[in-house]
Amino acid sequence: MIDRLRSIAQSAKRLAAPALAIALLCFVYATFIAFTSTSVEDDKYLFPSILGFMWMLSFYAFVETFRYVPQRSESTLGFYARAKQKLSRFWYWIIGLIFLASSAAVAVFTVRVLVVWFRNYGD
């Protein structure tokens, strides 16, 4: 699993900086709306900007975390070097499971927020 996540992160590494920029823009826009809004109509794009911030920051964290997964241990290494490498890979397994669970939670949150948003602002 983590080797697959590493290959995805390696192929998406060029998109990390634009994703961070979009996340920051969404955060600034959501903050601007939260502090300057005077009516419900002014809040129309608050939910989408919060969701954009969450997804783009999640993508950036994914790429930056899984780009550096260590290779599988080689049999030519000594016992302690292999143990250290396996422990490091195990740590990435745990991070991968946490990332997948948090992505599922954000996906459920996204669906629920979009249902509310379309109910309030849909035509």
Summary of the structure (lengths in Angstrom):
residues: 123
radius of gyration: 19.5
end to end distance: 42.7
largest distance: 66.9
contacts: 313
relative contact order: 0.14
helix: 82%
strand: 0%
